[in-house]
Amino acid sequence: MKGYEEDLEDYCQGGYHPVHIGDTFSDGRYTIVRKLGWGHFSTVWLAKDAKYTFFFLLFLFLTPFASFYS
């Protein structure tokens, strides 16, 4: 459905990074809980921090924009 979700063909090199519920980042410290949204430059995920048991927003930027925002 155009406009409500990102296009699956945008999950490619230079595009969105594929993420699934339960995926972990930073050596298992952050676990993906759910997708919160997306934009033209990133996807936004709710992640739980195993070290402090807090929740965080995880923004995954498209490759061309990653260095600009890091």
C-alpha positions as CSV (number, residue, x, y, z in Angstrom):
1,M,0.0,0.0,0.0
2,K,1.9,3.1,-1.2
3,G,2.3,5.8,1.4
4,Y,1.5,3.7,4.5
5,E,4.5,1.4,4.4
6,E,7.9,1.6,2.9
7,D,8.3,-0.3,-0.4
8,L,9.8,-3.8,0.0
9,E,12.1,-3.2,-2.9
10,D,13.7,-0.4,-0.9
11,Y,15.2,-3.0,1.4
12,C,18.5,-3.3,-0.6
13,Q,22.0,-2.1,-0.6
14,G,21.9,1.6,0.0
15,G,18.3,1.4,1.2
16,Y,16.5,0.3,4.4
17,H,18.1,-2.3,6.7
18,P,15.9,-5.4,7.2
19,V,14.9,-5.8,10.9
20,H,12.7,-8.3,12.6
21,I,11.0,-8.5,16.0
22,G,13.5,-10.1,18.3
23,D,16.6,-9.0,16.4
24,T,19.5,-7.8,18.6
25,F,22.0,-5.1,18.2
26,S,25.3,-4.1,20.0
27,D,26.3,-7.6,21.0
28,G,22.8,-8.5,22.2
29,R,22.3,-5.5,24.4
30,Y,19.3,-4.0,22.5
31,T,16.4,-6.3,21.4
32,I,13.8,-5.1,18.9
33,V,10.3,-5.1,20.4
34,R,8.3,-3.5,17.6
35,K,8.4,-1.1,14.7
36,L,7.1,2.4,15.4
37,G,7.4,4.0,12.0
38,W,9.4,4.9,9.0
39,G,10.3,7.9,6.9
40,H,12.2,8.6,3.7
41,F,15.5,8.4,5.5
42,S,15.1,5.8,8.3
43,T,12.9,3.2,10.1
44,V,12.2,3.7,13.8
45,W,12.1,0.7,16.2
46,L,11.3,0.3,19.9
47,A,14.2,-1.6,21.5
48,K,14.7,-2.9,25.1
49,D,18.1,-2.4,26.7
50,A,19.1,-5.6,28.5
51,K,21.7,-3.9,30.6
52,Y,19.4,-1.3,32.2
53,T,15.9,-2.7,31.4
54,F,14.9,0.6,29.7
55,F,13.2,1.0,26.4
56,F,14.9,3.1,23.6
57,L,14.1,4.3,20.1
58,L,16.4,2.9,17.5
59,F,16.7,4.8,14.3
60,L,18.1,2.9,11.4
61,F,19.1,5.4,8.7
62,L,19.5,4.6,5.0
63,T,23.1,4.1,4.1
64,P,23.6,7.4,2.3
65,F,22.4,9.3,5.4
66,A,24.0,7.1,8.2
67,S,27.3,9.1,8.4
68,F,25.4,12.4,8.4
69,Y,23.4,11.5,11.5
70,S,26.0,9.5,13.5
